[in-house]
Amino acid sequence: MSSAISHQSSTIRSLLLIKPSSLGDIVHTLPSAALLREAYPEANITWVINPEWAPLLRGNRSINHIHIFPRGELGGLGAATRLLPWLRQTGRLKPDVALDFQGLLRSALIGKMSHPRSFYGMSDAREGAIRFYDHVAPVDGTAHAVERYLALLENVGIPVRRPLHFPLPTGDPIARFDDDVPFVLLHPFSRGQRKSLSDLAVEEFCRALAPHRVVLAGKTKRKLPVPDNCVNLLNHTSILQLVWLIRRARFTISVDSGPMHIAAALSDRLISIHTWSDPRKVGPYNDNAWIWKDGELEMVRDLPRTAMRLKGRKFKPSDVPQLLALVRQVLD
């Protein structure tokens, strides 16, 4: 630990980490939280997070307290009445240092309302959030989120030590699910526009992998008939059950989504399917994971260093054999 950090450690007793959402971004912030704990082992560290993602911090030794941001309760009639107690509670936090990893107006307001002694944010913050910061960390807006968050830490004076750690919970087991039988986990749907696989592509994955077991997970409004070798857990897993499944899968195939980032943090056995998004910026933060884009399959470490074009074609059922050649090497 540097002398500057040693000096700060004696005066910084509490830190507020602001990152309410979303799933992938929560995962990307985990290494920064671990480095904060390493730099300030005795500090009281609080994480502001949306309630649906709070389970991801279960058992996380980097965090002392979770401050729930009840975003879902702040709309409609009576929102002001529900918000007032939360504002009072936030105002009592008074951290020595607040760090805004979200970079939006609401996260900047949360930080300001906590009455920090020093407030740090990133230079690519949006919606005018930058006006609320005491210190602005220069970050590369085209870099991966993990690297942008690490740049914020460096601005505070915290050294970045690698390899990075993603402390995720062990997860919750699924009742009556036999995890002794090998399986491939397929996460085919995303909330992002045009990122999801077609029903035909999902069916082709299941059919082509037979007799190997395929487990479908995630959320969707679609109704999918699946072959006998498929276990359909769509809309039937909690976030912690999904973590449990990813840890036990022989291989994970996922579209660009939050669960993909969980898989990247836990295993190299991952293929991330990208249609229009740039995998250098929003893909798996794992050099040994695999990327599919525009009909090409390559490892993250082999991707071009420059930004990739956003436009790309859809994933087709005819693309399945290209991916399964890699998956079968692991299964066999």
Contacts in CASP RR format, 6 or more apart in sequence:
PFRMAT RR
TARGET T0000
AUTHOR 0000-0000-0000
METHOD contacts of the structure
MODEL  1
MSSAISHQSSTIRSLLLIKPSSLGDIVHTLPSAALLREAYPEANITWVIN
PEWAPLLRGNRSINHIHIFPRGELGGLGAATRLLPWLRQTGRLKPDVALD
FQGLLRSALIGKMSHPRSFYGMSDAREGAIRFYDHVAPVDGTAHAVERYL
ALLENVGIPVRRPLHFPLPTGDPIARFDDDVPFVLLHPFSRGQRKSLSDL
AVEEFCRALAPHRVVLAGKTKRKLPVPDNCVNLLNHTSILQLVWLIRRAR
FTISVDSGPMHIAAALSDRLISIHTWSDPRKVGPYNDNAWIWKDGELEMV
RDLPRTAMRLKGRKFKPSDVPQLLALVRQVLD
1 9 0 8 1.000
1 39 0 8 1.000
1 159 0 8 1.000
2 157 0 8 1.000
2 159 0 8 1.000
4 157 0 8 1.000
5 39 0 8 1.000
5 157 0 8 1.000
5 158 0 8 1.000
5 159 0 8 1.000
8 39 0 8 1.000
8 40 0 8 1.000
8 157 0 8 1.000
9 39 0 8 1.000
9 40 0 8 1.000
9 41 0 8 1.000
9 42 0 8 1.000
9 43 0 8 1.000
11 96 0 8 1.000
12 40 0 8 1.000
12 43 0 8 1.000
12 96 0 8 1.000
12 97 0 8 1.000
13 42 0 8 1.000
13 43 0 8 1.000
13 44 0 8 1.000
13 96 0 8 1.000
14 43 0 8 1.000
14 44 0 8 1.000
14 45 0 8 1.000
14 46 0 8 1.000
14 93 0 8 1.000
14 94 0 8 1.000
14 95 0 8 1.000
14 96 0 8 1.000
14 97 0 8 1.000
15 36 0 8 1.000
15 40 0 8 1.000
15 43 0 8 1.000
15 44 0 8 1.000
15 45 0 8 1.000
15 46 0 8 1.000
15 95 0 8 1.000
15 96 0 8 1.000
15 97 0 8 1.000
15 98 0 8 1.000
15 99 0 8 1.000
16 46 0 8 1.000
16 48 0 8 1.000
16 67 0 8 1.000
16 93 0 8 1.000
16 95 0 8 1.000
16 97 0 8 1.000
16 98 0 8 1.000
16 99 0 8 1.000
16 111 0 8 1.000
16 114 0 8 1.000
16 116 0 8 1.000
17 29 0 8 1.000
17 32 0 8 1.000
17 33 0 8 1.000
17 36 0 8 1.000
17 45 0 8 1.000
17 46 0 8 1.000
17 47 0 8 1.000
17 48 0 8 1.000
17 63 0 8 1.000
17 99 0 8 1.000
17 101 0 8 1.000
18 48 0 8 1.000
18 98 0 8 1.000
18 99 0 8 1.000
18 100 0 8 1.000
18 101 0 8 1.000
18 102 0 8 1.000
18 107 0 8 1.000
18 110 0 8 1.000
18 111 0 8 1.000
19 25 0 8 1.000
19 26 0 8 1.000
19 29 0 8 1.000
19 47 0 8 1.000
19 48 0 8 1.000
19 49 0 8 1.000
19 101 0 8 1.000
19 102 0 8 1.000
19 107 0 8 1.000
20 48 0 8 1.000
20 49 0 8 1.000
20 50 0 8 1.000
20 53 0 8 1.000
20 69 0 8 1.000
20 71 0 8 1.000
20 102 0 8 1.000
20 106 0 8 1.000
20 107 0 8 1.000
20 110 0 8 1.000
21 49 0 8 1.000
21 50 0 8 1.000
21 53 0 8 1.000
21 71 0 8 1.000
21 102 0 8 1.000
22 53 0 8 1.000
22 258 0 8 1.000
23 53 0 8 1.000
23 56 0 8 1.000
23 239 0 8 1.000
23 257 0 8 1.000
23 258 0 8 1.000
23 259 0 8 1.000
23 261 0 8 1.000
23 262 0 8 1.000
24 258 0 8 1.000
24 261 0 8 1.000
24 262 0 8 1.000
25 101 0 8 1.000
25 102 0 8 1.000
25 145 0 8 1.000
26 49 0 8 1.000
26 53 0 8 1.000
26 56 0 8 1.000
27 56 0 8 1.000
27 166 0 8 1.000
27 168 0 8 1.000
27 258 0 8 1.000
27 261 0 8 1.000
27 262 0 8 1.000
27 265 0 8 1.000
28 144 0 8 1.000
28 145 0 8 1.000
28 146 0 8 1.000
28 149 0 8 1.000
28 261 0 8 1.000
28 285 0 8 1.000
29 101 0 8 1.000
29 149 0 8 1.000
30 60 0 8 1.000
30 62 0 8 1.000
30 165 0 8 1.000
30 166 0 8 1.000
30 167 0 8 1.000
30 168 0 8 1.000
30 265 0 8 1.000
31 146 0 8 1.000
31 149 0 8 1.000
31 150 0 8 1.000
31 164 0 8 1.000
31 165 0 8 1.000
31 166 0 8 1.000
32 101 0 8 1.000
32 149 0 8 1.000
32 150 0 8 1.000
32 152 0 8 1.000
32 153 0 8 1.000
33 45 0 8 1.000
33 47 0 8 1.000
33 60 0 8 1.000
33 62 0 8 1.000
33 63 0 8 1.000
33 167 0 8 1.000
34 62 0 8 1.000
34 164 0 8 1.000
34 165 0 8 1.000
34 167 0 8 1.000
35 150 0 8 1.000
35 153 0 8 1.000
35 158 0 8 1.000
35 159 0 8 1.000
35 160 0 8 1.000
35 161 0 8 1.000
36 43 0 8 1.000
36 45 0 8 1.000
36 62 0 8 1.000
36 99 0 8 1.000
36 153 0 8 1.000
36 158 0 8 1.000
37 43 0 8 1.000
37 45 0 8 1.000
37 61 0 8 1.000
37 62 0 8 1.000
38 161 0 8 1.000
39 158 0 8 1.000
39 159 0 8 1.000
43 96 0 8 1.000
44 64 0 8 1.000
44 65 0 8 1.000
45 62 0 8 1.000
45 63 0 8 1.000
45 64 0 8 1.000
45 65 0 8 1.000
46 63 0 8 1.000
46 64 0 8 1.000
46 65 0 8 1.000
46 66 0 8 1.000
46 67 0 8 1.000
46 93 0 8 1.000
46 95 0 8 1.000
47 57 0 8 1.000
47 63 0 8 1.000
47 65 0 8 1.000
47 66 0 8 1.000
47 67 0 8 1.000
48 67 0 8 1.000
48 69 0 8 1.000
48 107 0 8 1.000
48 110 0 8 1.000
48 111 0 8 1.000
49 57 0 8 1.000
49 66 0 8 1.000
49 67 0 8 1.000
49 68 0 8 1.000
49 69 0 8 1.000
50 68 0 8 1.000
50 69 0 8 1.000
50 71 0 8 1.000
51 68 0 8 1.000
51 69 0 8 1.000
51 70 0 8 1.000
52 239 0 8 1.000
53 239 0 8 1.000
54 66 0 8 1.000
54 68 0 8 1.000
55 169 0 8 1.000
55 238 0 8 1.000
55 239 0 8 1.000
55 240 0 8 1.000
56 168 0 8 1.000
56 169 0 8 1.000
56 239 0 8 1.000
56 240 0 8 1.000
56 243 0 8 1.000
57 63 0 8 1.000
57 66 0 8 1.000
57 169 0 8 1.000
58 169 0 8 1.000
58 240 0 8 1.000
59 169 0 8 1.000
60 167 0 8 1.000
60 169 0 8 1.000
61 167 0 8 1.000
62 167 0 8 1.000
67 89 0 8 1.000
67 90 0 8 1.000
67 93 0 8 1.000
69 86 0 8 1.000
69 110 0 8 1.000
70 82 0 8 1.000
70 86 0 8 1.000
73 79 0 8 1.000
73 82 0 8 1.000
74 82 0 8 1.000
74 83 0 8 1.000
87 113 0 8 1.000
90 110 0 8 1.000
90 111 0 8 1.000
90 113 0 8 1.000
90 114 0 8 1.000
91 113 0 8 1.000
91 114 0 8 1.000
91 115 0 8 1.000
93 114 0 8 1.000
93 115 0 8 1.000
94 114 0 8 1.000
94 115 0 8 1.000
94 116 0 8 1.000
94 117 0 8 1.000
95 114 0 8 1.000
95 116 0 8 1.000
95 117 0 8 1.000
96 116 0 8 1.000
96 117 0 8 1.000
96 118 0 8 1.000
97 116 0 8 1.000
97 117 0 8 1.000
97 118 0 8 1.000
97 119 0 8 1.000
97 120 0 8 1.000
97 156 0 8 1.000
98 111 0 8 1.000
98 114 0 8 1.000
98 116 0 8 1.000
98 118 0 8 1.000
98 119 0 8 1.000
98 120 0 8 1.000
99 120 0 8 1.000
99 121 0 8 1.000
99 152 0 8 1.000
99 153 0 8 1.000
99 156 0 8 1.000
100 107 0 8 1.000
100 108 0 8 1.000
100 111 0 8 1.000
100 119 0 8 1.000
100 120 0 8 1.000
100 121 0 8 1.000
100 122 0 8 1.000
100 125 0 8 1.000
100 129 0 8 1.000
100 133 0 8 1.000
101 107 0 8 1.000
101 122 0 8 1.000
101 149 0 8 1.000
101 152 0 8 1.000
103 121 0 8 1.000
103 122 0 8 1.000
103 124 0 8 1.000
103 125 0 8 1.000
103 126 0 8 1.000
103 127 0 8 1.000
103 129 0 8 1.000
104 125 0 8 1.000
104 126 0 8 1.000
104 127 0 8 1.000
104 129 0 8 1.000
105 126 0 8 1.000
105 127 0 8 1.000
105 128 0 8 1.000
105 129 0 8 1.000
107 129 0 8 1.000
108 121 0 8 1.000
108 125 0 8 1.000
108 127 0 8 1.000
108 128 0 8 1.000
108 129 0 8 1.000
108 130 0 8 1.000
108 131 0 8 1.000
108 132 0 8 1.000
108 133 0 8 1.000
109 132 0 8 1.000
111 119 0 8 1.000
111 132 0 8 1.000
112 119 0 8 1.000
112 132 0 8 1.000
118 134 0 8 1.000
118 135 0 8 1.000
119 132 0 8 1.000
119 133 0 8 1.000
119 134 0 8 1.000
119 135 0 8 1.000
120 133 0 8 1.000
120 134 0 8 1.000
120 135 0 8 1.000
120 136 0 8 1.000
120 137 0 8 1.000
120 152 0 8 1.000
120 155 0 8 1.000
120 156 0 8 1.000
121 129 0 8 1.000
121 130 0 8 1.000
121 133 0 8 1.000
121 135 0 8 1.000
121 136 0 8 1.000
121 137 0 8 1.000
121 152 0 8 1.000
121 155 0 8 1.000
122 136 0 8 1.000
122 137 0 8 1.000
122 139 0 8 1.000
122 148 0 8 1.000
122 151 0 8 1.000
122 152 0 8 1.000
123 130 0 8 1.000
123 136 0 8 1.000
123 137 0 8 1.000
123 138 0 8 1.000
123 139 0 8 1.000
124 139 0 8 1.000
124 141 0 8 1.000
124 148 0 8 1.000
125 133 0 8 1.000
130 136 0 8 1.000
135 155 0 8 1.000
135 156 0 8 1.000
136 155 0 8 1.000
137 151 0 8 1.000
137 152 0 8 1.000
137 154 0 8 1.000
137 155 0 8 1.000
137 156 0 8 1.000
138 151 0 8 1.000
138 155 0 8 1.000
139 148 0 8 1.000
139 151 0 8 1.000
139 152 0 8 1.000
140 147 0 8 1.000
140 148 0 8 1.000
140 151 0 8 1.000
141 148 0 8 1.000
142 281 0 8 1.000
142 307 0 8 1.000
143 151 0 8 1.000
143 281 0 8 1.000
144 280 0 8 1.000
144 281 0 8 1.000
144 282 0 8 1.000
144 283 0 8 1.000
144 285 0 8 1.000
145 281 0 8 1.000
145 282 0 8 1.000
145 285 0 8 1.000
146 164 0 8 1.000
146 285 0 8 1.000
150 160 0 8 1.000
153 160 0 8 1.000
154 160 0 8 1.000
166 265 0 8 1.000
166 266 0 8 1.000
168 243 0 8 1.000
168 262 0 8 1.000
168 265 0 8 1.000
168 266 0 8 1.000
169 240 0 8 1.000
169 243 0 8 1.000
170 243 0 8 1.000
170 244 0 8 1.000
170 247 0 8 1.000
171 240 0 8 1.000
171 241 0 8 1.000
171 243 0 8 1.000
171 244 0 8 1.000
171 247 0 8 1.000
172 238 0 8 1.000
172 240 0 8 1.000
172 241 0 8 1.000
172 243 0 8 1.000
172 244 0 8 1.000
173 179 0 8 1.000
173 241 0 8 1.000
173 244 0 8 1.000
174 233 0 8 1.000
174 237 0 8 1.000
174 241 0 8 1.000
174 244 0 8 1.000
174 245 0 8 1.000
177 231 0 8 1.000
179 248 0 8 1.000
181 213 0 8 1.000
182 212 0 8 1.000
182 213 0 8 1.000
182 250 0 8 1.000
182 331 0 8 1.000
183 212 0 8 1.000
183 213 0 8 1.000
183 214 0 8 1.000
183 215 0 8 1.000
183 231 0 8 1.000
183 248 0 8 1.000
183 249 0 8 1.000
183 250 0 8 1.000
184 209 0 8 1.000
184 212 0 8 1.000
184 213 0 8 1.000
184 214 0 8 1.000
184 215 0 8 1.000
184 249 0 8 1.000
184 250 0 8 1.000
184 251 0 8 1.000
184 252 0 8 1.000
184 253 0 8 1.000
184 327 0 8 1.000
184 331 0 8 1.000
185 215 0 8 1.000
185 217 0 8 1.000
185 245 0 8 1.000
185 246 0 8 1.000
185 249 0 8 1.000
185 251 0 8 1.000
185 252 0 8 1.000
185 253 0 8 1.000
185 254 0 8 1.000
185 263 0 8 1.000
186 202 0 8 1.000
186 205 0 8 1.000
186 206 0 8 1.000
186 214 0 8 1.000
186 215 0 8 1.000
186 216 0 8 1.000
186 217 0 8 1.000
186 252 0 8 1.000
186 253 0 8 1.000
186 254 0 8 1.000
187 216 0 8 1.000
187 217 0 8 1.000
187 218 0 8 1.000
187 252 0 8 1.000
187 253 0 8 1.000
187 254 0 8 1.000
187 255 0 8 1.000
187 257 0 8 1.000
187 259 0 8 1.000
187 260 0 8 1.000
187 263 0 8 1.000
188 196 0 8 1.000
188 197 0 8 1.000
188 201 0 8 1.000
188 202 0 8 1.000
188 205 0 8 1.000
188 216 0 8 1.000
188 220 0 8 1.000
188 254 0 8 1.000
188 255 0 8 1.000
189 196 0 8 1.000
189 197 0 8 1.000
189 218 0 8 1.000
189 219 0 8 1.000
189 220 0 8 1.000
189 222 0 8 1.000
189 234 0 8 1.000
189 255 0 8 1.000
189 257 0 8 1.000
190 196 0 8 1.000
190 255 0 8 1.000
190 256 0 8 1.000
190 257 0 8 1.000
191 257 0 8 1.000
192 256 0 8 1.000
192 257 0 8 1.000
194 275 0 8 1.000
194 276 0 8 1.000
194 314 0 8 1.000
195 255 0 8 1.000
195 256 0 8 1.000
195 257 0 8 1.000
195 274 0 8 1.000
195 275 0 8 1.000
195 276 0 8 1.000
195 277 0 8 1.000
196 220 0 8 1.000
196 255 0 8 1.000
197 205 0 8 1.000
197 255 0 8 1.000
197 273 0 8 1.000
197 315 0 8 1.000
198 314 0 8 1.000
198 315 0 8 1.000
198 316 0 8 1.000
198 317 0 8 1.000
199 222 0 8 1.000
199 224 0 8 1.000
200 317 0 8 1.000
201 315 0 8 1.000
201 316 0 8 1.000
201 317 0 8 1.000
201 319 0 8 1.000
201 320 0 8 1.000
202 216 0 8 1.000
202 224 0 8 1.000
202 226 0 8 1.000
203 224 0 8 1.000
203 225 0 8 1.000
203 226 0 8 1.000
203 227 0 8 1.000
203 317 0 8 1.000
204 317 0 8 1.000
204 320 0 8 1.000
205 214 0 8 1.000
205 253 0 8 1.000
205 320 0 8 1.000
205 324 0 8 1.000
206 214 0 8 1.000
206 216 0 8 1.000
206 226 0 8 1.000
206 227 0 8 1.000
206 229 0 8 1.000
206 230 0 8 1.000
207 227 0 8 1.000
208 320 0 8 1.000
208 321 0 8 1.000
208 324 0 8 1.000
209 229 0 8 1.000
209 324 0 8 1.000
209 327 0 8 1.000
210 227 0 8 1.000
210 228 0 8 1.000
210 229 0 8 1.000
211 229 0 8 1.000
212 229 0 8 1.000
212 331 0 8 1.000
213 229 0 8 1.000
213 230 0 8 1.000
213 231 0 8 1.000
214 229 0 8 1.000
214 230 0 8 1.000
214 231 0 8 1.000
215 230 0 8 1.000
215 231 0 8 1.000
215 233 0 8 1.000
215 245 0 8 1.000
215 249 0 8 1.000
216 224 0 8 1.000
216 226 0 8 1.000
216 230 0 8 1.000
216 231 0 8 1.000
216 232 0 8 1.000
216 233 0 8 1.000
216 234 0 8 1.000
217 233 0 8 1.000
217 234 0 8 1.000
217 237 0 8 1.000
217 242 0 8 1.000
217 245 0 8 1.000
217 259 0 8 1.000
218 233 0 8 1.000
218 234 0 8 1.000
218 235 0 8 1.000
218 237 0 8 1.000
218 242 0 8 1.000
218 259 0 8 1.000
219 234 0 8 1.000
219 235 0 8 1.000
220 234 0 8 1.000
220 235 0 8 1.000
222 234 0 8 1.000
224 232 0 8 1.000
224 234 0 8 1.000
226 232 0 8 1.000
233 245 0 8 1.000
237 245 0 8 1.000
242 259 0 8 1.000
242 262 0 8 1.000
243 262 0 8 1.000
243 266 0 8 1.000
246 252 0 8 1.000
246 259 0 8 1.000
246 262 0 8 1.000
246 263 0 8 1.000
246 266 0 8 1.000
246 267 0 8 1.000
247 266 0 8 1.000
247 267 0 8 1.000
249 263 0 8 1.000
249 267 0 8 1.000
249 269 0 8 1.000
250 269 0 8 1.000
250 330 0 8 1.000
250 331 0 8 1.000
251 269 0 8 1.000
251 270 0 8 1.000
251 271 0 8 1.000
251 327 0 8 1.000
251 330 0 8 1.000
251 331 0 8 1.000
252 260 0 8 1.000
252 263 0 8 1.000
252 267 0 8 1.000
252 269 0 8 1.000
252 270 0 8 1.000
252 271 0 8 1.000
253 270 0 8 1.000
253 271 0 8 1.000
253 273 0 8 1.000
253 323 0 8 1.000
253 327 0 8 1.000
254 260 0 8 1.000
254 263 0 8 1.000
254 270 0 8 1.000
254 271 0 8 1.000
254 272 0 8 1.000
254 273 0 8 1.000
255 272 0 8 1.000
255 273 0 8 1.000
255 274 0 8 1.000
255 315 0 8 1.000
256 272 0 8 1.000
256 273 0 8 1.000
256 274 0 8 1.000
256 275 0 8 1.000
256 277 0 8 1.000
256 279 0 8 1.000
256 282 0 8 1.000
256 283 0 8 1.000
260 270 0 8 1.000
260 272 0 8 1.000
260 283 0 8 1.000
260 284 0 8 1.000
261 283 0 8 1.000
261 284 0 8 1.000
261 285 0 8 1.000
263 270 0 8 1.000
263 284 0 8 1.000
263 289 0 8 1.000
264 270 0 8 1.000
264 272 0 8 1.000
264 283 0 8 1.000
264 284 0 8 1.000
264 285 0 8 1.000
264 286 0 8 1.000
264 289 0 8 1.000
265 285 0 8 1.000
265 286 0 8 1.000
268 286 0 8 1.000
268 288 0 8 1.000
268 289 0 8 1.000
269 330 0 8 1.000
270 284 0 8 1.000
270 286 0 8 1.000
270 289 0 8 1.000
270 290 0 8 1.000
271 289 0 8 1.000
271 290 0 8 1.000
271 291 0 8 1.000
271 292 0 8 1.000
271 297 0 8 1.000
271 323 0 8 1.000
271 326 0 8 1.000
271 327 0 8 1.000
272 279 0 8 1.000
272 283 0 8 1.000
272 284 0 8 1.000
272 289 0 8 1.000
272 290 0 8 1.000
272 291 0 8 1.000
272 292 0 8 1.000
273 292 0 8 1.000
273 293 0 8 1.000
273 315 0 8 1.000
274 283 0 8 1.000
274 291 0 8 1.000
274 292 0 8 1.000
274 293 0 8 1.000
275 293 0 8 1.000
275 312 0 8 1.000
275 313 0 8 1.000
275 314 0 8 1.000
275 315 0 8 1.000
276 310 0 8 1.000
276 311 0 8 1.000
276 312 0 8 1.000
277 283 0 8 1.000
277 310 0 8 1.000
278 307 0 8 1.000
278 308 0 8 1.000
278 309 0 8 1.000
278 310 0 8 1.000
279 291 0 8 1.000
279 293 0 8 1.000
279 300 0 8 1.000
279 303 0 8 1.000
279 308 0 8 1.000
280 303 0 8 1.000
280 304 0 8 1.000
280 305 0 8 1.000
280 306 0 8 1.000
280 307 0 8 1.000
280 308 0 8 1.000
281 307 0 8 1.000
283 291 0 8 1.000
283 300 0 8 1.000
284 291 0 8 1.000
284 300 0 8 1.000
286 300 0 8 1.000
287 299 0 8 1.000
287 300 0 8 1.000
287 301 0 8 1.000
288 299 0 8 1.000
288 300 0 8 1.000
288 301 0 8 1.000
289 299 0 8 1.000
289 300 0 8 1.000
290 297 0 8 1.000
290 298 0 8 1.000
290 299 0 8 1.000
290 300 0 8 1.000
290 326 0 8 1.000
291 297 0 8 1.000
291 298 0 8 1.000
291 299 0 8 1.000
291 300 0 8 1.000
291 303 0 8 1.000
292 315 0 8 1.000
292 319 0 8 1.000
292 322 0 8 1.000
292 323 0 8 1.000
293 308 0 8 1.000
293 312 0 8 1.000
294 312 0 8 1.000
294 313 0 8 1.000
295 313 0 8 1.000
295 319 0 8 1.000
295 322 0 8 1.000
297 322 0 8 1.000
297 323 0 8 1.000
297 326 0 8 1.000
END
